[in-house]
């Protein structure tokens, strides 16, 4: 958040807790959450949130924000795909209005295709292309992502049916609702705010 880098340990269920203590002057800073796979070293996911002030507004009892109250704190294959499209042109986001404008220009179908590829790599054992070291790198390299999709299509109808099923799961949840089925792909979490 802004100039702050906050760390958290994610448990086996994908839950994490971050204590945040920021000055009120930083309320307009955008928040970016990053997750790196523990046993899956090639899993790297990211979620670009809006301003800190929006997170503060979502605070529930005990100064805690749950994923059901503020979905952006989920770090998922979908948020990673969206982030890759948002920053594709080298955009540096500073304000929430810039973020909203960038999100409005993301092609939903392309985002869901990339999200399905990420899930195939994370949960279904599909190897990343040579030279690609993480799922975040794959999401950010659209040429490699398209090459991987083309290669998977050649492997046969069974695998493509699985990819369509994966994509259908993402579409069924609107790309943005909680699905507690994936480690590191969609995680429950809580963010603690100072009293």
N, C-alpha and C positions, 0 to 999 in steps of 0.2 A: 504494500500500500504506500503510494508515494515513494519515499526513500527508505521505507521500513521493509525489512525482510523478516518474516516470522516463520518459525519452524514448528512442526507438530509431528508426532508419531501417530500413524494410523494403525488401529488394532486389526485383528483378523476379520472383523466384520465390516471394515471400512469406516469405522467411526473415528473422528478426531476432535480435538478441542484446542482452540487457540485463544489465549488471553490477549486482548487488545487494549492498549492504553495509549490513545492518541490525543493530541491537543485539538481543541475545537477548530483551530485554524486549518486543520487538515481534513475537514468534513467533505470537501469537494474532490478529494483524491479518489481516483478509481482504484478498485481492488482487483488483483489478479491472484488466483490460487493455482498452485502447481503441485502435482503428485507424481512421485517416482515409484515404480514398482519395487517391492522388496525382493521377493524371490524371482520375479519376472523383471529382470534388469532392463529389458527393452521396452517396458511400459512406462510411458511418460504422458501425462494428461494435464490439461490446463483449463481453467474457467475464468473468463473475463467478466467481472461484475461491474456494476455501476459505481456510483459514489458511496463513500463510507456513510454519508448521511442517510442513504436509503437503507443500509444495513441497520443503522441505529433505530430507524423507524419501525423495523420489523422485530425489534427486541421483544421477547415475551417475558414470562415470569423468571425471576432470578437472573436477569440480564443475559439471557441465553437466546440465541437464534437457532432454530431447528430447520432442517431442510424443507419441511412442510410449510414453513413460514417464509422462506426466502430461498427459492430453488437454486439460485445461482451459486450457493455454497456447495452444491454437488459438483464434483469434478468428474466429467463423463466423456465417453467417446463422442457424444454429440457436441458438448461444449468445446471439446478440442477441435473438432472439425470446423465448427463455427469460428473459433478463434483464428484458425489458419486462413480462412477466407477473409476475415476482417482485416488481418494484417498483411494480406497478400501483396498489396502494392507498396509495402514499406511504411504504411500509416503508423504514426505514433499517436495513440489516443491519450488525450489529456482531460477531456471533459465528457460528461455523460451524454450531451447532445451529439458529440462526435461518434460516440459508441453507438447510440441509437441509429444514427444515419448509416453507419457502416453495417450494422445488423440488418437494416432494411434492404440493403443491396445484396445480401447473401442469398444465393439461389438455394431454396429449400431442398430440392431434389439432389443437387450436387452435394450439399452438406450431408444428407442422409446416406448417399452412396459412400462417401468417405467415412462416415460414422460406422457403417456396416463393415467396411474393410478393417477399421480399427478393432471392432469387436471380433471379427474373424481371426485377427492376429492375437488378440488378448485371450479370448475364451475358447477358441476352436483350433488353436495350434497352427494357424497359417503362418509360415515363415515370412519375415520382412524381406523385402528385396535386398540384394547385395548392395552394400554401401549405405544402407539406411540403418541407423543404430537404434531408433526408438519410434514408437507410435506417433509421437508429436512430430518427429522429423518426416515420417511418411505423410501425415496430414498436411504438412507444410510444403511438400514436394508434389505438386499436382500431376506432373508428368509421370513420376514414379508411381503414384497412386493409380493413375489411369493404366499404366503398364501392368501393374499388379492385377487390376480388375480384368484386363484383357487376358492375362495369363490364367486367371482363375476360370474365366469363361471357357477356355480351351480344355481345362481339366475335366469338363463334363457337366452334364445336366444335373447330376446329384449335388455337386458342390454349388452350382448356381441356384438350385432350389434352396439350399441352406442359406446362401447369401440373401435371397429374396425373403426368406423367413426371418433372418436377422433384421433386414431393413423393415419388414412388416412389424416387428416388435418395436422398433424405434418409432415408426409412423403411428402405430396403435397408441403409443404413449404420447403422441403429439410432439415427440422429440424433446419434451421438456418436463415430463412428470416422473415421479419417483418409481423406480423399478428395482427392488432389492435383490436382483439376481446376479449381479456382476461385481466381482472384487475390483476395486479401482476404476470401474467404469461408471457406475452410479453408486455413490456412497452416502450413507446417513452420517450426519455430523452435527456438531454444535459449535458455535462460536461464542465465546464468553466475552462480554463487554464489561468495562469497569463500572462499579456501582456509583 
